[in-house]
Amino acid sequence: MYSQRNRGFRRGNLSGFADAKNYGGFRHRSSRPRRGSFSQTIDIAKFINKSGGEETQAIEIINTFNDFSLCPELKNNLAKKGFIKPTAIQDQAIKHLMEGRDLIGLANTGTGKTAAFLLPLIDKIFKNKSQKVLIIAPTRELALQIENMFHQLSWGMRVFSAVCVGGAPIYKQIHNLRRDPSFVIGTPGRLKDLGKRNVIRFESFQNIVIDEIDRMLDIGFIGDIREILNQLPKERQSFFFSATMPPKIRNLVQQFVHNPVTIEVKTGETAKNVDQDIVRVKSQNTKFTQLQEILNEPELKKVLIFSETKREVEQLAVSLNRQGFKAESIHGDKRQYQRQKALASFKNNFVNILIATDVAARGLDIEDITHVINYTIPHTFDDYIHRIGRTGRVDKKGIALTFV
């Protein structure tokens, strides 16, 4: 935890900071919710929670990876990575997926959903090269992360993939698709575009994975998803994975699955390893100085900051760099190579602060993020869950602070 010595900090009232100055012409907007700007009212008390304060029942892991009938090549890759014991969602999902069942998987973020569907699918394709897999993710970052995990797990197995995301050259992706890869991983908009160009034939995929399906609703992709699903063959295996499943999404999913297994591995509404607290902002003028004071604490080694708009994210990054901090930013207006460069700098510790819109809240698996700071209040509590899920991943501890 960051130091509370001589700061006048109290739980729920972290206001012991000096008056602010106006840095670099950056006008700091209040993080208080505006009327009509949020789809639900969030109780601020939900942002205060001491990790480990509530007892949670441990989920028993029954299997090791060797207990699954995965091919030897895949087991060797798992052994090389030091993966012996699956996570709870992997333990419960892999066997059903290998049996050919449709599956709806619900689990907290950071619990290993990606490997839960990649392992049985890589095994399936390795044993039957006539099968093809389509994986749809809501963001470019998540699609690229899935592809990276795919490469690690399928090393040396001669099972190939193509990634198709917006913000990257489409003709290179068309070239990769014409090589007829077994796995196609992409975002809905780009996949739909490639389908209209007759480069992708959706009816050729016997396996479909939609990851973070609830995020598809949030960012307006449900229409595209429905259009793609309607083009798939009726005889298929379908996987839907998410951390949350609102009623509207559940109704959609039920239209496209057959006798599914539903697996829910939840440890609570928010990540159990994340210590959550709030920072009370007395005025817009004090907010940026309070942020600097927090970032100067030695415990904040690797920090992900969320802000509401692309413009705010970019301006906040510029202001922090002017004050001597090492920060990068990612948002939807940046080109794909710029976003990848920013993420690589953060992952490899060239910078220790990454500022982002909610595009980074889903799926990013960056090791050792010590703190998540909500510089603006998220639109929904589900968004909050996903934001703070970037820290405290697996068995590590993390801290989340929300400016209110």
ABEGO torsion letter per residue (X at the ends): XBBABGAGBBBGBBABBBBBBBBGGBBBBBABBBBGABABBBBAAAABBBBGABBBBBBBBABBAAABABBAAAAAAAAAAGBABBBAAAAAAAAAAAAGBBBBBBBBBGAGAAAAAAAAAAAAAAABAABBBBBBBABAAAAAAAAAAAAAAABGAGBBBBBBBBGBBAAAAAAAAAAGBABBBBBAAAAAAAAAAGABBAAABABBBBBGAAAAAAAGAAAAAAAAAAABBABBBBBBBBABBBAAAAAAAAAABBGBBBBBBBAEABBAABBBBBBBBABAAAAAAAAAAAAABAABABBBBBBABAAAAAAAAAAAAAAGBBBBBBBAABBAAAAAAAAAAAAAGABABBBBBAAAABGBBBBGBABBBBABBBABAAAAAAAAAABGBEABBBBBBBBX
